[in-house]
Amino acid sequence: MSGQRKKHVVIIGAGPAGLTAGLELSRTGKYKVTLIEKEKHVGGLSRTTEYKGYLFDIGPHHFITESKVVEHWWKGIMGDDFAQLKRFTRIYYKKKFFYYPLQPINALKGLNFYESVRCVISYLWAKIFPIKQVKSFQDFVTNRFGYRLFSIFFKTYSEKLWGISCKEISADWAAERIRSFSLGQAIFFAFFGKMFKKNTPRTIRDNFYYPSRGAGSLWARVSDCIKSIPENSVLCDNHVVTIEHKDNKITSVCTKKSSVFGGVAKLIKYSGDYFFSTMTLRDFVLALDPVAPEDVIASAKSLRCRALITVNLCVNKKDICPDHWLYMHEPGVKHIRIGNMNNFSISMVDSPEHTALSLEYFLFSSDSMWKMSDKELIELGKIELEQVGLARADQVLDGMVIKTSDAYPIYEGNYKEYLKTVLDYLGNFKNLQLIGRNGRHQYNNMDVAMLSAFDAVNYVKEGDRKEFLLKQKKDFTSQIQI
């Protein structure tokens, strides 16, 4: 048994889902693991970047989950370097700050009495006369919380986030997210919480975990654990060019260096027994060789993702705000959230007199803003930082920019139909597991992406166990016949 060949698992993407799968497979001792990552660093959207002594997440990340398995897994990786923090976040709207979760007195003062009464009346109206055919995000939220609350605390933020009208965003997204989290639930708890306070939604809970050197430090440790096994590899700066298949099985993936993706570079082929993918479904389908059917390609191209730019600023000012992050509902600025890295860990800055701020801009990679230079984006961040009154532009010492082309899968139009077409086709590949946010085109949290990896690993292990038992039975039968 000890001399048995390890089955080779090729994993596309070294974000939370890919790394989780890689470590879990490695721990069995039965699989050789190769992770292929197009970026120069592991962690995906959960990586942490160091810049001149400052540490920045790609937007603020916090570790919170309802799964004891995931929580135990995190703690097993980080040990004592996993502090429990009490969350403090606020909403910035019309140059005022609202506590998030909202507090009734604070909300009433901020909205003024007249607006607050209108919100309550609007809520009651929605309950008495709900929209009967709920098709959009706007319909869903209006039915649940009233149009006034929707227009104040959902519309501007959501449309900046998704780049489309709330009437075009599928109600499925609202149903999926608001079931366990929503700004609306926080508002609802603020106004009506004493009457209905039973189970607090997970994302308005007070506490979360965080490593001292950023969210990405956990995933860097996971990568090191995987690489500590001699047969394993974690290959960064590698772009998947082609995914070869035959007889309803993926046979290999071909890659070349991402840094020379547009130029001449040597193609490297990785064959395997199993393949896990966290690529966008669009890119996966377009990389297939032989090519997928036309309807599958058309559907894959219709599954869009929102791009993300984080403008990370080093500011010569301390105690800028007490928040871990601020939701920016101000229509006058383009960014939608500001993360204050200092408040996650003082180790995120080079000096306690300075602050590391991360401004998040959501857009499409076809937008003109995507083509702006880092210098232009940093100037925009400085202007908007001063505009909201957190710091003067001349207090920004330096900055750097991170661009992510496929950050958030979009639930729009007939996405369900397109998704079904793609998944039905990819489901024919017997040795393929789709995991993570982009691999499933699901807008989910880090822990849910990890759970998809656990499920995929268990599926492979169970399949191999049945195959082994079947082979054992055949060997035994043949011995009897002899």
C-alpha positions, -999 to 999 in steps of 0.1 A, spaced: 0 0 0 29 24 8 42 20 -27 9 29 -43 11 59 -67 -5 90 -54 -32 104 -75 -25 138 -89 -49 167 -82 -45 199 -102 -62 229 -86 -67 261 -106 -66 291 -82 -48 296 -49 -75 316 -31 -94 304 0 -112 276 -18 -83 263 -37 -59 264 -8 -84 247 15 -88 219 -10 -51 216 -14 -44 213 23 -72 189 29 -61 166 1 -25 168 13 -35 158 48 -48 125 35 -13 114 23 -29 99 -8 -28 128 -33 -1 148 -50 -13 184 -53 -4 211 -78 -20 246 -73 -19 270 -102 -23 307 -95 -23 335 -120 -13 362 -95 22 365 -80 9 358 -45 -16 333 -30 -48 342 -12 -70 355 -40 -92 383 -27 -81 374 8 -45 381 3 -26 408 21 -1 431 3 29 447 20 39 482 7 67 502 24 60 488 58 22 491 55 -1 461 51 -33 462 31 -61 436 26 -80 437 -7 -108 455 11 -112 446 48 -116 409 55 -127 395 88 -130 359 99 -166 350 110 -185 318 104 -214 297 116 -194 266 109 -175 252 139 -155 231 114 -142 262 96 -136 281 128 -115 252 142 -97 249 109 -87 287 110 -76 284 146 -56 253 139 -36 273 112 -31 305 132 -28 293 167 -23 322 191 -20 347 163 -58 350 158 -72 378 179 -109 382 186 -120 417 179 -152 436 186 -165 450 154 -173 487 149 -186 498 115 -207 528 104 -226 540 73 -217 574 58 -248 591 43 -254 627 36 -222 637 55 -235 619 86 -224 587 103 -249 560 112 -240 531 134 -240 497 117 -259 479 130 -281 509 133 -291 522 168 -326 537 169 -317 570 186 -286 575 163 -307 567 132 -336 590 142 -312 618 149 -294 613 116 -325 610 95 -346 636 114 -380 629 128 -399 636 96 -378 612 75 -380 585 102 -418 587 103 -418 584 65 -396 552 67 -420 536 92 -451 545 72 -433 532 40 -425 499 58 -461 494 69 -474 503 34 -451 476 19 -464 450 44 -501 459 36 -496 463 -2 -466 443 -12 -453 439 -48 -469 407 -60 -445 397 -88 -411 400 -72 -385 400 -100 -357 424 -90 -335 433 -60 -355 465 -57 -388 446 -55 -375 422 -29 -360 449 -6 -390 472 -10 -414 444 0 -393 436 30 -384 470 43 -404 497 24 -393 519 -4 -380 547 18 -355 525 36 -346 509 3 -339 543 -13 -318 556 16 -298 526 26 -297 503 -5 -301 521 -38 -270 542 -41 -247 517 -25 -260 487 -44 -259 505 -78 -223 517 -72 -214 481 -62 -230 464 -92 -230 490 -119 -266 484 -129 -300 495 -118 -315 478 -87 -343 469 -111 -319 448 -131 -303 430 -102 -320 396 -97 -341 391 -66 -322 359 -61 -292 378 -49 -312 396 -23 -328 364 -11 -295 347 -8 -277 375 10 -304 390 31 -313 355 44 -282 357 65 -270 393 61 -283 426 49 -281 462 57 -319 460 57 -319 435 86 -297 459 105 -322 487 99 -350 464 108 -334 454 140 -328 490 148 -364 501 144 -383 469 153 -357 447 169 -372 446 204 -403 431 191 -387 405 169 -352 399 184 -346 362 183 -316 353 162 -291 380 154 -279 377 118 -242 366 116 -229 398 99 -243 421 125 -227 402 153 -201 420 174 -170 397 173 -147 383 146 -112 369 144 -82 385 127 -45 377 123 -20 403 134 -4 406 99 -35 406 78 -60 381 64 -35 369 38 -11 357 65 -34 328 72 -35 318 35 3 322 32 6 296 61 -17 272 43 4 275 12 35 268 31 19 237 47 10 224 12 45 230 -1 61 213 28 52 180 12 79 173 -14 56 162 -42 33 192 -40 37 225 -58 21 260 -55 29 277 -88 22 315 -88 23 338 -118 9 311 -140 -20 318 -164 -42 289 -176 -43 290 -214 -59 257 -223 -79 230 -206 -77 197 -225 -103 170 -222 -112 137 -237 -140 111 -232 -158 132 -205 -126 138 -185 -103 167 -181 -68 154 -191 -45 184 -185 -42 221 -183 -16 242 -201 -2 273 -186 23 301 -192 37 329 -171 11 356 -164 38 383 -165 44 375 -202 9 364 -210 6 387 -240 41 378 -253 61 347 -262 63 322 -233 68 285 -229 36 265 -224 38 240 -196 13 211 -194 0 196 -162 -18 163 -164 -38 149 -135 -63 124 -122 -86 151 -107 -90 188 -114 -105 215 -91 -113 249 -105 -119 283 -90 -116 301 -123 -146 321 -135 -169 298 -155 -165 321 -184 -127 317 -186 -129 280 -179 -153 273 -207 -134 295 -232 -101 276 -223 -116 242 -232 -99 222 -260 -118 208 -278 -141 238 -277 -174 237 -259 -207 239 -278 -218 273 -290 -247 276 -266 -224 268 -237 -199 294 -248 -226 321 -253 -240 313 -218 -205 314 -202 -198 348 -218 -231 361 -203 -220 353 -167 -204 386 -158 -183 396 -128 -177 430 -112 -141 442 -111 -125 458 -81 -99 485 -76 -85 491 -42 -67 524 -37 -45 519 -7 -33 551 10 -5 557 36 -18 586 56 2 608 80 -26 610 106 -36 587 134 -70 580 149 -87 589 116 -118 570 125 -127 542 150 -143 520 124 -130 488 110 -147 499 78 -171 525 66 -200 519 41 -200 549 18 -236 556 8 -226 591 -4 -235 595 -41 -209 622 -45 -179 598 -43 -171 568 -64 -157 545 -37 -182 524 -17 -162 513 13 -132 524 33 -112 499 54 -91 512 82 -63 486 86 -50 501 119 -82 491 137 -77 455 126 -41 454 139 -15 480 147 10 458 130 -6 468 97 13 502 97 49 513 99 42 538 127 14 543 152 13 579 140 2 568 105 -29 551 91 -34 525 63 -66 531 45 -81 510 17 -107 526 -6 -128 502 -27 -140 510 -62 -163 486 -81 -166 488 -119 -164 468 -151 -130 461 -166 -143 477 -198 -149 510 -180 -126 539 -186 -116 540 -149 -100 506 -153 -75 521 -177 -65 549 -153 -29 548 -141 -20 541 -105 -10 577 -101 -44 589 -113 -63 565 -91 -42 576 -60 -50 612 -68 -87 603 -70 -85 585 -37 -68 615 -20 -95 639 -33 -124 617 -22 -108 611 12 -107 648 18 -142 652 3 -157 629 30 -136 647 57 -115 619 70 -81 634 61 -66 662 39 -52 652 6 -18 666 15 -16 642 45 -14 612 21 22 602 21 21 575 -5 -2 548 -20 -5 518 -42 -32 502 -63 -45 467 -67 -68 457 -96 -89 426 -96 -108 419 -128 -132 393 -116 -142 400 -80 -179 397 -75 -202 374 -97 -233 394 -108 -268 380 -105 -285 398 -134 -312 391 -160 -313 355 -171 -282 345 -152 -299 313 -138 -306 301 -173 -270 308 -184 -256 292 -153 -277 260 -157 -265 256 -193 -228 259 -183 -231 237 -152 -250 210 -171 -223 208 -196 -194 209 -172 -211 183 -151 -203 158 -178 -166 159 -168 -163 131 -142 -130 143 -127 -138 180 -124 -148 198 -92 -160 235 -93 -154 253 -61 -152 288 -46 -170 320 -55 -161 322 -92 -159 285 -97 -196 283 -89 -206 319 -99 -219 325 -64 -215 356 -44 -206 341 -11 -184 346 19 -149 331 26 -162 304 49 -188 293 23 -161 291 -4 -141 269 20 -171 246 27 -174 241 -11 -138 229 -10 -145 205 19 -174 190 0 -154 186 -32 -125 169 -13 -149 145 4 -166 137 -29 -132 127 -44 -121 107 -13 -154 89 -12 -152 81 -49 -117 67 -46 -127 47 -15 -155 30 -35 -132 25 -64 -106 9 -41 -132 -14 -25 -145 -24 -59 -110 -32 -71 -103 -51 -39 -135 -72 -45 -125 -79 -81 -90 -90 -69 -105 -113 -43 -129 -128 -68 -101 -135 -93 -80 -151 -65 -109 -175 -57 -113 -184 -93 -76 -192 -96 
